[in-house]
Amino acid sequence: MKETTLFFKDGKCRVSVKYDKSIPVAVTAVVVSLQIKPEIIREIYELIILKVIKETIPSRLINGETKILINSTGEFVKGGSYADSGLTGRKLQCDSYGGLALHGGGAWSGKDFSKVDRSASYYARYIAKNIVAASLATKCEVGIAYAIGIKEPISVSINTFGTSIISEDVLLEIIHRVFNFEPRKITEEINYQNLYELSSYGHVGVHIDTLPWERLDKVEKLNRLANDH
């Protein structure tokens, strides 16, 4: 039997999910692109379906209507920086939330923490995650806008999608009491040196033990201030 070797250097995956009132009820499509060696037989893709897709996605979400497409345009042989580099950098939503959350348009990769495109994006996640962990809301999206040369943000917004247990105006007031939005203070609070670790799998939630913006250390203070209201 001839041994067949897969060749994974470059790849991406998109999962489309159907929701019913914010609850996932079905996966409608899984699109996988994997760089492989030339002339790999398509039967090999069955291993991806059985050993990756069906072991990762809960079986209750996959049904007869779920579309699974692997290298749907044919062979994917040329990949990586050799075939796909350019001046625009990485796709912004691939680094963040895949389109689930609003994105201001600034790239995260290729910038140090002095750029709020990167540091303030992480800080917004840090805030939202602590709010949800404090049970002040079940969903939370935080937006921060800056003007060049001005240390205070020109806008801080919050959207809990109707799930907040207190008014969003009060919640926004509490946020300003707990978190410091000056770029220099953000860098001091969530500075992270090993940025090369973020070159794959996105920037949020993967290295959960080491990423400072994944910490839940503001929960107690948020709850205390919320109780005061």
Secondary structure, DSSP 4 states (H G I P E B T S, - for coil): --------SSEEEEEEEEEETTEEEEEEEEEEEE---TT--GGGHHHHIIIIIHHHS-GGG--TT-EEEESTTS---S-HHHHH--TT-S-HHHHTTTTSS---S---TT--TTSHHHHHHHHHHHHHHHHHHTTS-SS-EEEEE--TT-SS-SEEEEE-TT--SS-HHHHHHHHHHH----HHHHHHHH--S-GGGGSSS-SSSSSTTT-GGG--TTHHHHHHHHHH-
